Amino acid sequence: MEMKKKAVHMTTVHHPYDPRIYHKQCKSLKNAGFDVTLIARRDPKGNESGKAINHVRLKTYKSRLKRMIFGTYDAYRKAKAINADVYTFHDPELLPAAWLLKRKDNVVIYDIHEDYITSIMQKDYLSPFAKRVAASGYRQIEKFFTRDMGISLAEKYYKDTYPEGVWILNYPTVNKSFIEHAPAGEREDRLLYTGNVSHVRGALQHAKIPVIDPSIHVHFVGKCPGSLADEMKAVAGDCSDRLNIEGIDSFVEKEVIEERYLERNWLAGIALFPQTEHYRQKELTKFFEYMNAGLPILCSDFPVWKRFVERHQCGIAVDPEDDEAIRAALDYLKHNPEEAALMGQNGKAAVMEELNWQAEERKLVRWYKALLNMDAPSNRKKEILADESGS
């Protein structure tokens, strides 16, 4: 009987039960017959028993510098001891460790979650010159370390920077509870935001909504720094009692977020982000999650976002700085329940038919097997990779 191929996923930055790493990639590979190990820090809440994936724990460092030095070395040491057939790493700081793990008889994959170049260019504490130097330096370092590695991309537009990369898009998992979910009763005057809460993700724009429309409650489900939560409540002022923030200084697990989607008949899912280069080109993961739950989307009118909601007829895009436009969009959703319901149905249908993790899972598994020469002879590998990258 042939031994299972060993697959290791490594992260020093992300939560051990990160939706993309743990719930999608690790579980998909395990279901496909791989022997999967996750190397990541401990769960801060200690919820580690009964998990489906073998978890090799790293020490948690409060200092970023210590994490980057000692955490990276610890991850490398523990990964090397496993002697895996394929290593997948998820953080730029692991580039040197991943490079050291690469051998002629194994595969190493860099899974790119973020547009790190654009992120560097947004650092307010750096001068324009320092940003350009840092971005250029990072790209050269990345190119050096990722030679002979596979590149997987969570976003379509990353292809502009990584033309050799393979799309493994961060679409939602369609499960039975969402398929069968049919919201009961009338839509409530409540908006839902899921995922990490930050300034660049529209925290203050969203906090202002109850001031724009005093009938609206806004619920946030995702990690939010305590200092930012205080700032949001200050923005909401006398309407701060209509902000519900779940996840202050605490990671919110995927299962909890899914429960929140299903427990109310939400008016819409929101993503009113301010103008930043980092998000203008992204198709947000939360778009697909809102659609999966049958929620209309209320988002910023960035050209990519506006085209997306218009193509799928699943929401409304408005200027995030225009209070009157936001109020008008909310009024439309409240006073046209049939149209709002249709937006939700359109989005759900798009996810069910096309924009789902199940489709990406097949690509992921097929790609891994091609890289390892498990299913296809080597002369077909390029053909498979080209097909799975969408080229």
Beta strands, then each sheet from edge to edge (+ up, - down):
strand 1: 6-10
strand 2: 35-41
strand 3: 54-58
strand 4: 86-89
strand 5: 107-112
strand 6: 150-153
strand 7: 166-167
strand 8: 190-194
strand 9: 217-224
strand 10: 243-248
strand 11: 268-271
strand 12: 297-300
strand 13: 315-318
sheet 1: 3+ 2+ 1+ 4+ 5+ 6+ 7+
sheet 2: 10+ 9+ 8+ 11+ 12+ 13+
end
